């Protein structure tokens, strides 16, 4: 599904274009190179692959940039690695995969208890092909993508910022959603104090398109939704959760 010039939605359980447990999976086509933002849950990655093929030759896809290592965003990573596609992980999220598997499993089980995953689904751990550092520029053909580290939802989560010819685009994973909702969870790694400390990093980006990992996305005035989250987090009440 085309969202913007060279930006496509290729996975989403909520929209109904891939497995119902997939987060939104975005494809960025930079011309001679292409990447995904997140991989989906991995229950039926072929649906995502088929959607990718509607827009680009599959061979053009070189990498997946993960926002964080919750299962709905990264469970399908191994399915793409089998095809030679590199999976890049924010550095602190990669550390969780090696040093804090218990936390990941606890968060996963709490989400599974809430119906976020089917009872017979097991999270597939994977080895990152590379780690990404904050402010490292990621070149995708004609585009340059800047990772921005924000804590609160998961300790090492990266939002990805892309200034295209016509829009400023922010892929937010589970950090910020439309109408200023946040992704605070009752599980290891999620922390309201950290949300409050880091949200200001998004204040001056003049975002047009706000492309989160769930719920509705917008292609105009995205900064208003982000500013709402910043405002919500400046007040004493716990902000609305997505
Ligand atoms: Fe998440």
py3Dmol code that shows the C-alpha trace and the ligand (Angstrom):
import py3Dmol

protein = """\
ATOM      1  CA  UNK A   1       0.000   0.000   0.000  1.00  0.00           C
ATOM      2  CA  UNK A   2       1.592   3.247  -1.138  1.00  0.00           C
ATOM      3  CA  UNK A   3       1.599   5.926   1.578  1.00  0.00           C
ATOM      4  CA  UNK A   4       3.988   8.493   0.110  1.00  0.00           C
ATOM      5  CA  UNK A   5       6.450   8.684  -2.758  1.00  0.00           C
ATOM      6  CA  UNK A   6       8.768   5.653  -2.253  1.00  0.00           C
ATOM      7  CA  UNK A   7       7.212   4.804   1.128  1.00  0.00           C
ATOM      8  CA  UNK A   8       4.915   1.787   1.367  1.00  0.00           C
ATOM      9  CA  UNK A   9       3.031  -0.115   4.060  1.00  0.00           C
ATOM     10  CA  UNK A  10       3.830  -3.796   3.389  1.00  0.00           C
ATOM     11  CA  UNK A  11       2.775  -5.412   6.651  1.00  0.00           C
ATOM     12  CA  UNK A  12       0.019  -4.689   9.143  1.00  0.00           C
ATOM     13  CA  UNK A  13      -2.359  -6.903  11.047  1.00  0.00           C
ATOM     14  CA  UNK A  14      -4.608  -4.010  11.937  1.00  0.00           C
ATOM     15  CA  UNK A  15      -5.013  -2.789   8.359  1.00  0.00           C
ATOM     16  CA  UNK A  16      -5.438  -6.404   7.238  1.00  0.00           C
ATOM     17  CA  UNK A  17      -2.633  -6.754   4.710  1.00  0.00           C
ATOM     18  CA  UNK A  18      -0.624  -9.398   6.596  1.00  0.00           C
ATOM     19  CA  UNK A  19      -0.817 -11.625   9.670  1.00  0.00           C
ATOM     20  CA  UNK A  20      -3.120 -10.186  12.339  1.00  0.00           C
ATOM     21  CA  UNK A  21      -0.293 -10.053  14.908  1.00  0.00           C
ATOM     22  CA  UNK A  22       2.098  -8.026  12.707  1.00  0.00           C
ATOM     23  CA  UNK A  23       2.949  -4.448  13.603  1.00  0.00           C
ATOM     24  CA  UNK A  24       2.955  -1.950  10.744  1.00  0.00           C
ATOM     25  CA  UNK A  25       5.917  -2.809   8.506  1.00  0.00           C
ATOM     26  CA  UNK A  26       7.123   0.001   6.237  1.00  0.00           C
ATOM     27  CA  UNK A  27       9.179  -0.238   3.045  1.00  0.00           C
ATOM     28  CA  UNK A  28      11.489   2.617   2.022  1.00  0.00           C
ATOM     29  CA  UNK A  29      12.599   2.517  -1.606  1.00  0.00           C
ATOM     30  CA  UNK A  30      15.690   4.684  -2.032  1.00  0.00           C
ATOM     31  CA  UNK A  31      16.145   3.909  -5.723  1.00  0.00           C
ATOM     32  CA  UNK A  32      19.008   1.429  -5.915  1.00  0.00           C
ATOM     33  CA  UNK A  33      18.510   0.177  -2.359  1.00  0.00           C
ATOM     34  CA  UNK A  34      15.552  -0.498  -0.098  1.00  0.00           C
ATOM     35  CA  UNK A  35      14.967  -1.237   3.584  1.00  0.00           C
ATOM     36  CA  UNK A  36      12.141  -2.265   5.879  1.00  0.00           C
ATOM     37  CA  UNK A  37      11.274  -0.634   9.164  1.00  0.00           C
ATOM     38  CA  UNK A  38      10.569  -3.670  11.396  1.00  0.00           C
ATOM     39  CA  UNK A  39       9.859  -7.215  10.296  1.00  0.00           C
ATOM     40  CA  UNK A  40       6.479  -8.158  11.753  1.00  0.00           C
ATOM     41  CA  UNK A  41       5.832 -11.089  14.098  1.00  0.00           C
ATOM     42  CA  UNK A  42       7.064 -13.955  11.908  1.00  0.00           C
ATOM     43  CA  UNK A  43       3.920 -16.108  11.857  1.00  0.00           C
ATOM     44  CA  UNK A  44       3.466 -15.651   8.104  1.00  0.00           C
ATOM     45  CA  UNK A  45       6.285 -13.508   6.742  1.00  0.00           C
ATOM     46  CA  UNK A  46       5.438 -14.597   3.196  1.00  0.00           C
ATOM     47  CA  UNK A  47       2.478 -12.239   3.180  1.00  0.00           C
ATOM     48  CA  UNK A  48       4.849  -9.345   3.820  1.00  0.00           C
ATOM     49  CA  UNK A  49       7.305 -10.616   1.217  1.00  0.00           C
ATOM     50  CA  UNK A  50       4.519 -10.828  -1.368  1.00  0.00           C
ATOM     51  CA  UNK A  51       3.475  -7.269  -0.554  1.00  0.00           C
ATOM     52  CA  UNK A  52       7.070  -6.075  -0.966  1.00  0.00           C
ATOM     53  CA  UNK A  53       7.207  -7.708  -4.408  1.00  0.00           C
ATOM     54  CA  UNK A  54       4.237  -5.620  -5.523  1.00  0.00           C
ATOM     55  CA  UNK A  55       6.416  -2.512  -5.233  1.00  0.00           C
ATOM     56  CA  UNK A  56      10.073  -3.467  -5.766  1.00  0.00           C
ATOM     57  CA  UNK A  57      12.111  -6.457  -6.917  1.00  0.00           C
ATOM     58  CA  UNK A  58      12.654  -8.429  -3.689  1.00  0.00           C
ATOM     59  CA  UNK A  59      16.402  -8.577  -4.386  1.00  0.00           C
ATOM     60  CA  UNK A  60      16.587  -4.824  -3.871  1.00  0.00           C
ATOM     61  CA  UNK A  61      15.731  -5.184  -0.183  1.00  0.00           C
ATOM     62  CA  UNK A  62      19.052  -5.147   1.643  1.00  0.00           C
ATOM     63  CA  UNK A  63      18.264  -4.550   5.310  1.00  0.00           C
ATOM     64  CA  UNK A  64      15.690  -4.346   8.057  1.00  0.00           C
ATOM     65  CA  UNK A  65      16.008  -1.503  10.534  1.00  0.00           C
ATOM     66  CA  UNK A  66      14.358  -2.622  13.759  1.00  0.00           C
ATOM     67  CA  UNK A  67      12.839  -0.056  16.072  1.00  0.00           C
ATOM     68  CA  UNK A  68      13.028  -2.419  19.066  1.00  0.00           C
ATOM     69  CA  UNK A  69      12.987  -6.119  19.914  1.00  0.00           C
ATOM     70  CA  UNK A  70       9.382  -6.754  20.917  1.00  0.00           C
ATOM     71  CA  UNK A  71       8.112  -9.836  19.099  1.00  0.00           C
ATOM     72  CA  UNK A  72       5.485  -8.101  16.946  1.00  0.00           C
ATOM     73  CA  UNK A  73       8.269  -5.912  15.498  1.00  0.00           C
ATOM     74  CA  UNK A  74      11.117  -8.410  15.165  1.00  0.00           C
ATOM     75  CA  UNK A  75       9.786 -11.989  15.378  1.00  0.00           C
ATOM     76  CA  UNK A  76       9.994 -12.307  11.597  1.00  0.00           C
ATOM     77  CA  UNK A  77      13.634 -11.205  11.412  1.00  0.00           C
ATOM     78  CA  UNK A  78      14.931 -14.765  10.975  1.00  0.00           C
ATOM     79  CA  UNK A  79      12.669 -15.325   7.974  1.00  0.00           C
ATOM     80  CA  UNK A  80      14.345 -12.434   6.144  1.00  0.00           C
ATOM     81  CA  UNK A  81      17.841 -13.414   7.274  1.00  0.00           C
ATOM     82  CA  UNK A  82      17.288 -16.768   5.540  1.00  0.00           C
ATOM     83  CA  UNK A  83      17.033 -14.770   2.306  1.00  0.00           C
ATOM     84  CA  UNK A  84      20.282 -12.895   2.970  1.00  0.00           C
ATOM     85  CA  UNK A  85      18.647  -9.693   4.215  1.00  0.00           C
ATOM     86  CA  UNK A  86      20.609  -8.081   7.035  1.00  0.00           C
ATOM     87  CA  UNK A  87      18.862  -7.259  10.296  1.00  0.00           C
ATOM     88  CA  UNK A  88      20.139  -4.092  11.999  1.00  0.00           C
ATOM     89  CA  UNK A  89      19.302  -3.563  15.648  1.00  0.00           C
ATOM     90  CA  UNK A  90      19.637  -0.472  17.893  1.00  0.00           C
ATOM     91  CA  UNK A  91      22.717  -1.058  20.032  1.00  0.00           C
ATOM     92  CA  UNK A  92      20.981  -1.196  23.403  1.00  0.00           C
ATOM     93  CA  UNK A  93      18.217  -3.414  22.035  1.00  0.00           C
ATOM     94  CA  UNK A  94      20.916  -5.785  20.720  1.00  0.00           C
ATOM     95  CA  UNK A  95      22.340  -5.913  24.243  1.00  0.00           C
ATOM     96  CA  UNK A  96      18.921  -7.003  25.514  1.00  0.00           C
ATOM     97  CA  UNK A  97      18.987  -9.908  23.074  1.00  0.00           C
ATOM     98  CA  UNK A  98      22.234 -11.169  24.587  1.00  0.00           C
ATOM     99  CA  UNK A  99      22.094 -10.011  28.207  1.00  0.00           C
ATOM    100  CA  UNK A 100      18.440  -9.684  29.174  1.00  0.00           C
ATOM    101  CA  UNK A 101      16.559 -12.526  27.510  1.00  0.00           C
ATOM    102  CA  UNK A 102      14.617 -13.049  30.740  1.00  0.00           C
ATOM    103  CA  UNK A 103      13.224  -9.517  30.511  1.00  0.00           C
ATOM    104  CA  UNK A 104      12.295 -10.011  26.872  1.00  0.00           C
ATOM    105  CA  UNK A 105      10.517 -13.274  27.679  1.00  0.00           C
ATOM    106  CA  UNK A 106       8.705 -11.734  30.656  1.00  0.00           C
ATOM    107  CA  UNK A 107       7.498  -8.812  28.521  1.00  0.00           C
ATOM    108  CA  UNK A 108       6.472 -11.291  25.824  1.00  0.00           C
ATOM    109  CA  UNK A 109       4.496 -13.458  28.263  1.00  0.00           C
ATOM    110  CA  UNK A 110       2.654 -10.435  29.690  1.00  0.00           C
ATOM    111  CA  UNK A 111       1.743  -9.377  26.141  1.00  0.00           C
ATOM    112  CA  UNK A 112       0.691 -12.939  25.292  1.00  0.00           C
ATOM    113  CA  UNK A 113      -1.566 -12.993  28.376  1.00  0.00           C
ATOM    114  CA  UNK A 114      -3.213  -9.837  26.999  1.00  0.00           C
ATOM    115  CA  UNK A 115      -3.903 -11.531  23.654  1.00  0.00           C
ATOM    116  CA  UNK A 116      -1.154  -9.757  21.726  1.00  0.00           C
ATOM    117  CA  UNK A 117       0.161 -13.148  20.521  1.00  0.00           C
ATOM    118  CA  UNK A 118      -1.510 -16.515  20.009  1.00  0.00           C
ATOM    119  CA  UNK A 119      -0.979 -19.160  22.714  1.00  0.00           C
ATOM    120  CA  UNK A 120       0.985 -21.444  20.404  1.00  0.00           C
ATOM    121  CA  UNK A 121       3.393 -18.704  19.226  1.00  0.00           C
ATOM    122  CA  UNK A 122       6.993 -18.810  20.408  1.00  0.00           C
ATOM    123  CA  UNK A 123       9.291 -15.838  19.991  1.00  0.00           C
ATOM    124  CA  UNK A 124      12.251 -16.684  17.745  1.00  0.00           C
ATOM    125  CA  UNK A 125      15.465 -15.143  19.072  1.00  0.00           C
ATOM    126  CA  UNK A 126      17.878 -14.070  16.349  1.00  0.00           C
ATOM    127  CA  UNK A 127      21.427 -12.761  16.002  1.00  0.00           C
ATOM    128  CA  UNK A 128      21.661  -9.164  14.759  1.00  0.00           C
ATOM    129  CA  UNK A 129      23.788  -8.779  11.625  1.00  0.00           C
ATOM    130  CA  UNK A 130      24.800  -5.303  12.742  1.00  0.00           C
ATOM    131  CA  UNK A 131      24.038  -2.847  15.505  1.00  0.00           C
ATOM    132  CA  UNK A 132      23.051   0.770  14.860  1.00  0.00           C
ATOM    133  CA  UNK A 133      24.316   3.648  16.962  1.00  0.00           C
ATOM    134  CA  UNK A 134      22.310   6.814  17.612  1.00  0.00           C
ATOM    135  CA  UNK A 135      23.021   9.559  15.080  1.00  0.00           C
ATOM    136  CA  UNK A 136      24.728   7.103  12.745  1.00  0.00           C
ATOM    137  CA  UNK A 137      23.522   8.014   9.274  1.00  0.00           C
ATOM    138  CA  UNK A 138      21.982   5.130   7.402  1.00  0.00           C
ATOM    139  CA  UNK A 139      22.155   5.566   3.648  1.00  0.00           C
ATOM    140  CA  UNK A 140      19.378   3.955   1.625  1.00  0.00           C
ATOM    141  CA  UNK A 141      19.950   4.880  -1.995  1.00  0.00           C
ATOM    142  CA  UNK A 142      19.153   8.583  -2.280  1.00  0.00           C
ATOM    143  CA  UNK A 143      17.876   8.828   1.292  1.00  0.00           C
ATOM    144  CA  UNK A 144      19.648   9.390   4.590  1.00  0.00           C
ATOM    145  CA  UNK A 145      17.969   8.065   7.714  1.00  0.00           C
ATOM    146  CA  UNK A 146      18.820   9.303  11.204  1.00  0.00           C
ATOM    147  CA  UNK A 147      18.111   7.092  14.234  1.00  0.00           C
ATOM    148  CA  UNK A 148      16.876   8.839  17.383  1.00  0.00           C
ATOM    149  CA  UNK A 149      17.095   6.989  20.701  1.00  0.00           C
ATOM    150  CA  UNK A 150      14.148   7.343  23.040  1.00  0.00           C
ATOM    151  CA  UNK A 151      13.591   5.396  26.231  1.00  0.00           C
ATOM    152  CA  UNK A 152      10.223   4.746  27.842  1.00  0.00           C
ATOM    153  CA  UNK A 153       8.689   1.948  25.770  1.00  0.00           C
ATOM    154  CA  UNK A 154      11.787  -0.235  25.439  1.00  0.00           C
ATOM    155  CA  UNK A 155      15.269   0.776  26.695  1.00  0.00           C
ATOM    156  CA  UNK A 156      17.039   1.052  23.353  1.00  0.00           C
ATOM    157  CA  UNK A 157      14.209   1.966  20.984  1.00  0.00           C
ATOM    158  CA  UNK A 158      15.082   4.019  17.913  1.00  0.00           C
ATOM    159  CA  UNK A 159      12.719   6.226  15.981  1.00  0.00           C
ATOM    160  CA  UNK A 160      13.941   6.716  12.395  1.00  0.00           C
ATOM    161  CA  UNK A 161      13.860  10.176  10.800  1.00  0.00           C
ATOM    162  CA  UNK A 162      13.913  10.690   7.040  1.00  0.00           C
ATOM    163  CA  UNK A 163      13.795  14.013   5.222  1.00  0.00           C
ATOM    164  CA  UNK A 164      12.570  13.154   1.725  1.00  0.00           C
ATOM    165  CA  UNK A 165      12.193  15.581  -1.167  1.00  0.00           C
ATOM    166  CA  UNK A 166       8.707  16.517  -0.050  1.00  0.00           C
ATOM    167  CA  UNK A 167       8.157  15.399   3.550  1.00  0.00           C
ATOM    168  CA  UNK A 168       9.808  14.962   6.902  1.00  0.00           C
ATOM    169  CA  UNK A 169       8.947  11.432   7.955  1.00  0.00           C
ATOM    170  CA  UNK A 170       9.280   9.872  11.404  1.00  0.00           C
ATOM    171  CA  UNK A 171       8.910   6.138  11.965  1.00  0.00           C
ATOM    172  CA  UNK A 172       8.153   5.910  15.679  1.00  0.00           C
ATOM    173  CA  UNK A 173       7.791   2.208  16.431  1.00  0.00           C
ATOM    174  CA  UNK A 174       5.818   2.038  19.675  1.00  0.00           C
ATOM    175  CA  UNK A 175       7.122   5.309  21.120  1.00  0.00           C
ATOM    176  CA  UNK A 176       4.502   7.837  19.987  1.00  0.00           C
ATOM    177  CA  UNK A 177       1.144   7.401  18.293  1.00  0.00           C
ATOM    178  CA  UNK A 178      -1.417   9.734  16.835  1.00  0.00           C
ATOM    179  CA  UNK A 179      -3.165  12.157  19.168  1.00  0.00           C
ATOM    180  CA  UNK A 180      -0.157  12.108  21.454  1.00  0.00           C
ATOM    181  CA  UNK A 181      -0.712   8.612  22.828  1.00  0.00           C
ATOM    182  CA  UNK A 182       2.337   6.823  24.197  1.00  0.00           C
ATOM    183  CA  UNK A 183       3.346   3.168  24.435  1.00  0.00           C
ATOM    184  CA  UNK A 184       3.865   2.851  28.175  1.00  0.00           C
ATOM    185  CA  UNK A 185       3.628  -0.805  29.191  1.00  0.00           C
ATOM    186  CA  UNK A 186       3.401  -2.799  32.386  1.00  0.00           C
ATOM    187  CA  UNK A 187       6.524  -4.865  31.701  1.00  0.00           C
ATOM    188  CA  UNK A 188      10.319  -4.811  32.112  1.00  0.00           C
ATOM    189  CA  UNK A 189      11.954  -2.035  30.108  1.00  0.00           C
ATOM    190  CA  UNK A 190       9.006   0.359  30.022  1.00  0.00           C
ATOM    191  CA  UNK A 191       9.314   3.419  32.238  1.00  0.00           C
ATOM    192  CA  UNK A 192       7.228   6.592  32.475  1.00  0.00           C
ATOM    193  CA  UNK A 193      10.104   8.554  33.998  1.00  0.00           C
ATOM    194  CA  UNK A 194      12.273   7.767  30.960  1.00  0.00           C
ATOM    195  CA  UNK A 195       9.415   8.713  28.644  1.00  0.00           C
ATOM    196  CA  UNK A 196       9.254  12.124  30.284  1.00  0.00           C
ATOM    197  CA  UNK A 197      13.022  12.628  30.101  1.00  0.00           C
ATOM    198  CA  UNK A 198      13.430  11.712  26.418  1.00  0.00           C
ATOM    199  CA  UNK A 199      10.281  12.815  24.576  1.00  0.00           C
ATOM    200  CA  UNK A 200      11.680  16.326  24.034  1.00  0.00           C
ATOM    201  CA  UNK A 201      14.154  14.919  21.500  1.00  0.00           C
ATOM    202  CA  UNK A 202      11.259  14.910  19.023  1.00  0.00           C
ATOM    203  CA  UNK A 203      10.238  18.535  19.481  1.00  0.00           C
ATOM    204  CA  UNK A 204      11.947  20.316  16.580  1.00  0.00           C
ATOM    205  CA  UNK A 205      11.680  17.827  13.737  1.00  0.00           C
ATOM    206  CA  UNK A 206       8.817  19.490  11.808  1.00  0.00           C
ATOM    207  CA  UNK A 207       7.400  16.053  11.125  1.00  0.00           C
ATOM    208  CA  UNK A 208       4.877  15.768   8.316  1.00  0.00           C
ATOM    209  CA  UNK A 209       4.307  12.022   8.175  1.00  0.00           C
ATOM    210  CA  UNK A 210       4.053  10.229  11.509  1.00  0.00           C
ATOM    211  CA  UNK A 211       4.318   6.511  10.814  1.00  0.00           C
ATOM    212  CA  UNK A 212       3.962   4.496  14.043  1.00  0.00           C
ATOM    213  CA  UNK A 213       4.038   0.737  14.573  1.00  0.00           C
ATOM    214  CA  UNK A 214       0.332   0.487  15.327  1.00  0.00           C
ATOM    215  CA  UNK A 215      -2.943   2.344  14.922  1.00  0.00           C
ATOM    216  CA  UNK A 216      -3.542   5.099  12.417  1.00  0.00           C
ATOM    217  CA  UNK A 217      -0.726   6.917  10.635  1.00  0.00           C
ATOM    218  CA  UNK A 218      -0.816  10.447   9.252  1.00  0.00           C
ATOM    219  CA  UNK A 219       0.988  11.960   6.269  1.00  0.00           C
ATOM    220  CA  UNK A 220       0.519  15.603   7.252  1.00  0.00           C
ATOM    221  CA  UNK A 221       0.888  17.578  10.491  1.00  0.00           C
ATOM    222  CA  UNK A 222       2.567  14.706  12.320  1.00  0.00           C
ATOM    223  CA  UNK A 223       4.415  17.158  14.540  1.00  0.00           C
ATOM    224  CA  UNK A 224       1.103  18.209  16.113  1.00  0.00           C
ATOM    225  CA  UNK A 225       0.593  14.671  17.364  1.00  0.00           C
ATOM    226  CA  UNK A 226       4.137  14.534  18.699  1.00  0.00           C
ATOM    227  CA  UNK A 227       3.719  17.909  20.403  1.00  0.00           C
ATOM    228  CA  UNK A 228       0.578  16.579  22.042  1.00  0.00           C
ATOM    229  CA  UNK A 229       2.621  13.712  23.503  1.00  0.00           C
ATOM    230  CA  UNK A 230       5.247  16.191  24.727  1.00  0.00           C
ATOM    231  CA  UNK A 231       2.526  18.290  26.333  1.00  0.00           C
ATOM    232  CA  UNK A 232       0.840  15.240  27.893  1.00  0.00           C
ATOM    233  CA  UNK A 233       4.152  14.186  29.406  1.00  0.00           C
ATOM    234  CA  UNK A 234       4.626  17.620  30.956  1.00  0.00           C
ATOM    235  CA  UNK A 235       1.565  17.149  33.149  1.00  0.00           C
ATOM    236  CA  UNK A 236       1.102  15.158  36.321  1.00  0.00           C
ATOM    237  CA  UNK A 237      -1.438  12.683  34.945  1.00  0.00           C
ATOM    238  CA  UNK A 238      -0.361   9.511  33.172  1.00  0.00           C
ATOM    239  CA  UNK A 239      -0.921  10.143  29.428  1.00  0.00           C
ATOM    240  CA  UNK A 240      -3.263   8.094  27.294  1.00  0.00           C
ATOM    241  CA  UNK A 241      -1.834   4.764  26.195  1.00  0.00           C
ATOM    242  CA  UNK A 242      -2.204   3.694  22.581  1.00  0.00           C
TER     243      UNK A 242
END
"""
ligand_1 = """\
1
LIG
Fe 6.756 -2.652 21.465
"""
view = py3Dmol.view(width=600, height=400)
view.addModel(protein, "pdb")
view.setStyle({"model": 0}, {"cartoon": {"style": "trace"}})
view.addModel(ligand_1, "xyz")
view.setStyle({"model": 1}, {"stick": {}})
view.zoomTo()
view.show()
